[in-house]
């Protein structure tokens, strides 16, 4: 699916599923007769059926992606993890030979599979309920689908189309300075760990975990 050098390749299915569950928001790319369609939408992962599982989400009925895409062809769903700029000034090796350039560290999961749509109100209700429970679970007073008036919900269900993506392939890319020396990696971990930016801290934590394995 992507250019993914062996040093950055993630092959642990459980780890890739975990990142999808943590991320939630997908970038869905499909192809129509006039070219690609792109939507950003939360998607739920079900590890069944094996080996890779299923993703479900929904788009607005007004969104042409569900009508004009050729769903006979595979689609791509991408889940972005944390990302961070890496300065060559952080590398101890730069002081030795100057052979260093800026780069970007990040973690991404790429899913390929086939889409089928669903539009029946009760199936949409079950999907939206599961989606709500997933993202409201840590709220002090979780919102529930049943909090909304039934006639309002029925109108909302008529305005969306469900998407079910059966995963045929999944690939992870964790570009976390694995191609640098241990000293350079440690320096990047320290520099990002000293940042106040949440993504920098997250990347530092991911790098630290990998270097300690």
Kinemage of the C-alpha trace (Angstrom):
@kinemage 1
@onewidth
@group {chain A} dominant
@subgroup {mainchain}
@vectorlist {calphas} color= white
{ca unk a 1} P 0.000 0.000 0.000
{ca unk a 2} L 2.774 2.423 0.904
{ca unk a 3} L 6.527 2.912 0.742
{ca unk a 4} L 7.515 1.276 4.010
{ca unk a 5} L 11.183 0.431 4.597
{ca unk a 6} L 11.712 -2.652 6.786
{ca unk a 7} L 13.089 -0.581 9.685
{ca unk a 8} L 9.772 1.247 10.034
{ca unk a 9} L 7.409 -1.618 9.279
{ca unk a 10} L 4.892 -2.581 11.973
{ca unk a 11} L 3.794 -6.200 11.750
{ca unk a 12} L 2.177 -6.786 15.160
{ca unk a 13} L -1.561 -7.061 14.410
{ca unk a 14} L -2.538 -6.501 18.049
{ca unk a 15} L -0.464 -3.300 18.164
{ca unk a 16} L -2.021 -2.065 14.914
{ca unk a 17} L -5.523 -2.802 16.192
{ca unk a 18} L -4.662 -0.967 19.422
{ca unk a 19} L -3.600 2.150 17.510
{ca unk a 20} L -6.813 2.093 15.472
{ca unk a 21} L -8.850 1.833 18.679
{ca unk a 22} L -6.892 4.674 20.259
{ca unk a 23} L -7.100 6.918 17.196
{ca unk a 24} L -10.726 6.433 16.199
{ca unk a 25} L -10.725 8.975 13.361
{ca unk a 26} L -10.100 7.562 9.894
{ca unk a 27} L -9.299 9.135 6.556
{ca unk a 28} L -11.304 7.088 4.071
{ca unk a 29} L -10.164 7.125 0.435
{ca unk a 30} L -12.139 5.568 -2.396
{ca unk a 31} L -12.133 5.915 -6.170
{ca unk a 32} L -14.928 7.015 -8.511
{ca unk a 33} L -15.114 7.589 -12.250
{ca unk a 34} L -13.844 11.160 -11.845
{ca unk a 35} L -11.088 10.350 -9.371
{ca unk a 36} L -10.625 9.897 -5.607
{ca unk a 37} L -13.041 10.717 -2.786
{ca unk a 38} L -11.822 11.484 0.742
{ca unk a 39} L -13.798 11.668 3.979
{ca unk a 40} L -12.769 11.965 7.624
{ca unk a 41} L -14.952 9.923 9.942
{ca unk a 42} L -14.769 7.962 13.180
{ca unk a 43} L -14.713 4.227 12.620
{ca unk a 44} L -15.191 1.339 15.020
{ca unk a 45} L -13.003 -1.744 14.855
{ca unk a 46} L -14.396 -5.234 15.345
{ca unk a 47} L -11.608 -7.870 15.301
{ca unk a 48} L -14.030 -10.284 13.622
{ca unk a 49} L -13.897 -11.916 11.193
{ca unk a 50} L -10.337 -13.123 11.440
{ca unk a 51} L -7.667 -12.464 10.470
{ca unk a 52} L -8.001 -8.667 10.280
{ca unk a 53} L -11.526 -7.663 11.304
{ca unk a 54} L -14.097 -5.086 10.220
{ca unk a 55} L -14.441 -1.300 10.416
{ca unk a 56} L -17.792 0.479 10.569
{ca unk a 57} L -18.578 4.155 10.176
{ca unk a 58} L -21.034 6.447 8.456
{ca unk a 59} L -21.135 9.474 6.193
{ca unk a 60} L -23.761 12.094 5.488
{ca unk a 61} L -26.266 11.047 2.835
{ca unk a 62} L -25.358 14.274 1.018
{ca unk a 63} L -21.719 13.126 0.789
{ca unk a 64} L -21.224 11.855 -2.797
{ca unk a 65} L -18.544 9.393 -1.734
{ca unk a 66} L -21.013 6.633 -0.860
{ca unk a 67} L -22.958 7.001 -4.144
{ca unk a 68} L -20.235 7.761 -6.648
{ca unk a 69} L -17.409 5.540 -5.439
{ca unk a 70} L -16.753 2.247 -7.175
{ca unk a 71} L -16.983 -0.025 -4.137
{ca unk a 72} L -16.127 -2.999 -6.303
{ca unk a 73} L -12.594 -1.671 -5.921
{ca unk a 74} L -10.736 -1.662 -2.587
{ca unk a 75} L -10.761 1.442 -0.417
{ca unk a 76} L -8.100 2.722 1.978
{ca unk a 77} L -8.681 3.839 5.568
{ca unk a 78} L -5.787 5.590 7.308
{ca unk a 79} L -5.421 6.157 11.056
{ca unk a 80} L -2.908 8.821 12.092
{ca unk a 81} L -0.972 8.436 15.310
{ca unk a 82} L 1.245 11.077 16.939
{ca unk a 83} L 3.795 12.932 14.828
{ca unk a 84} L 6.741 15.219 15.536
{ca unk a 85} L 9.400 17.231 13.743
{ca unk a 86} L 12.969 16.053 14.350
{ca unk a 87} L 15.821 18.549 14.104
{ca unk a 88} L 19.261 17.345 12.959
{ca unk a 89} L 20.746 19.578 15.676
{ca unk a 90} L 19.610 17.001 18.228
{ca unk a 91} L 21.849 14.234 16.859
{ca unk a 92} L 25.224 13.752 18.555
{ca unk a 93} L 26.425 12.381 15.222
{ca unk a 94} L 25.906 15.806 13.604
{ca unk a 95} L 28.757 17.197 15.697
{ca unk a 96} L 30.980 14.394 14.486
{ca unk a 97} L 30.432 14.534 10.724
{ca unk a 98} L 27.571 16.929 9.909
{ca unk a 99} L 25.733 14.278 7.857
{ca unk a 100} L 22.210 14.927 9.089
{ca unk a 101} L 19.039 16.519 7.751
{ca unk a 102} L 15.623 17.342 9.249
{ca unk a 103} L 12.963 14.654 9.274
{ca unk a 104} L 9.547 13.825 10.696
{ca unk a 105} L 8.658 10.953 12.994
{ca unk a 106} L 5.153 9.519 12.952
{ca unk a 107} L 3.004 6.435 13.284
{ca unk a 108} L 0.279 5.438 10.799
{ca unk a 109} L -1.975 2.462 10.211
{ca unk a 110} L -3.214 1.730 6.682
{ca unk a 111} L -6.169 -0.545 6.030
{ca unk a 112} L -7.361 -1.840 2.656
{ca unk a 113} L -10.656 -3.582 2.074
{ca unk a 114} L -14.101 -3.648 0.503
{ca unk a 115} L -16.998 -1.411 1.499
{ca unk a 116} L -20.652 -2.278 1.730
{ca unk a 117} L -23.304 0.238 2.766
{ca unk a 118} L -26.220 -0.152 5.177
{ca unk a 119} L -29.183 2.184 5.588
{ca unk a 120} L -31.799 0.397 7.703
{ca unk a 121} L -32.761 2.561 10.699
{ca unk a 122} L -32.267 -0.045 13.419
{ca unk a 123} L -28.879 -1.093 12.075
{ca unk a 124} L -27.850 2.558 11.971
{ca unk a 125} L -29.132 3.001 15.532
{ca unk a 126} L -27.040 0.052 16.726
{ca unk a 127} L -23.980 1.474 14.957
{ca unk a 128} L -24.430 5.008 16.317
{ca unk a 129} L -25.073 3.610 19.799
{ca unk a 130} L -21.831 1.599 19.695
{ca unk a 131} L -19.943 4.618 18.348
{ca unk a 132} L -21.343 6.846 21.088
{ca unk a 133} L -20.532 4.383 23.848
{ca unk a 134} L -16.973 4.092 22.569
{ca unk a 135} L -16.257 7.821 22.636
{ca unk a 136} L -18.392 8.835 25.608
{ca unk a 137} L -17.060 6.119 27.895
{ca unk a 138} L -14.684 8.403 29.813
{ca unk a 139} L -17.061 11.350 30.146
{ca unk a 140} L -18.230 12.158 33.687
{ca unk a 141} L -21.839 12.218 32.449
{ca unk a 142} L -21.876 10.197 29.206
{ca unk a 143} L -24.343 11.250 26.529
{ca unk a 144} L -26.553 8.437 25.266
{ca unk a 145} L -28.461 8.065 22.034
{ca unk a 146} L -31.642 7.723 24.064
{ca unk a 147} L -31.093 11.265 25.423
{ca unk a 148} L -32.316 12.656 22.086
{ca unk a 149} L -36.035 12.731 21.108
{ca unk a 150} L -37.043 9.736 18.982
{ca unk a 151} L -38.472 11.805 16.106
{ca unk a 152} L -35.210 13.771 15.980
{ca unk a 153} L -33.182 10.532 15.909
{ca unk a 154} L -35.266 9.147 13.059
{ca unk a 155} L -34.547 12.268 11.002
{ca unk a 156} L -30.846 11.936 11.785
{ca unk a 157} L -30.795 8.291 10.727
{ca unk a 158} L -32.363 9.258 7.406
{ca unk a 159} L -29.510 11.691 6.860
{ca unk a 160} L -26.659 9.190 7.118
{ca unk a 161} L -25.443 6.059 5.334
{ca unk a 162} L -23.555 3.325 7.165
{ca unk a 163} L -20.295 1.914 5.812
{ca unk a 164} L -18.892 -1.506 6.637
{ca unk a 165} L -15.302 -2.155 5.590
{ca unk a 166} L -14.130 -5.764 5.596
{ca unk a 167} L -10.374 -5.572 6.088
{ca unk a 168} L -8.358 -7.477 3.499
{ca unk a 169} L -4.929 -6.088 4.406
{ca unk a 170} L -3.477 -3.965 7.200
{ca unk a 171} L -0.064 -2.325 7.374
{ca unk a 172} L 1.600 -0.165 9.977
{ca unk a 173} L 4.400 2.346 9.608
{ca unk a 174} L 6.133 3.602 12.727
{ca unk a 175} L 8.895 5.954 11.597
{ca unk a 176} L 10.654 6.544 14.911
{ca unk a 177} L 14.344 7.098 14.078
{ca unk a 178} L 15.062 3.350 13.928
{ca unk a 179} L 17.553 4.079 11.140
{ca unk a 180} L 19.672 6.236 13.465
{ca unk a 181} L 22.254 5.190 16.035
{ca unk a 182} L 21.207 4.468 19.624
{ca unk a 183} L 22.840 7.728 20.716
{ca unk a 184} L 20.886 9.713 18.124
{ca unk a 185} L 17.648 7.974 19.087
{ca unk a 186} L 18.208 8.726 22.777
{ca unk a 187} L 18.867 12.381 21.951
{ca unk a 188} L 15.610 12.628 19.967
{ca unk a 189} L 13.703 11.010 22.846
{ca unk a 190} L 15.159 13.576 25.243
{ca unk a 191} L 14.504 16.579 22.988
{ca unk a 192} L 10.907 15.611 22.277
{ca unk a 193} L 10.389 14.715 25.932
{ca unk a 194} L 11.397 18.246 26.915
{ca unk a 195} L 8.755 19.740 24.612
{ca unk a 196} L 5.415 21.016 25.798
{ca unk a 197} L 3.656 19.780 22.656
{ca unk a 198} L 1.429 16.768 23.275
{ca unk a 199} L 2.387 15.041 20.012
{ca unk a 200} L 6.104 15.503 20.739
{ca unk a 201} L 5.660 13.897 24.147
{ca unk a 202} L 3.657 11.039 22.628
{ca unk a 203} L 6.325 10.340 19.990
{ca unk a 204} L 9.025 10.490 22.666
{ca unk a 205} L 7.084 7.920 24.673
{ca unk a 206} L 6.661 5.623 21.674
{ca unk a 207} L 10.368 5.848 20.893
{ca unk a 208} L 11.324 5.196 24.512
{ca unk a 209} L 9.130 2.111 24.620
{ca unk a 210} L 10.673 0.713 21.444
{ca unk a 211} L 14.266 1.367 22.471
{ca unk a 212} L 13.655 -0.375 25.792
{ca unk a 213} L 12.241 -3.544 24.170
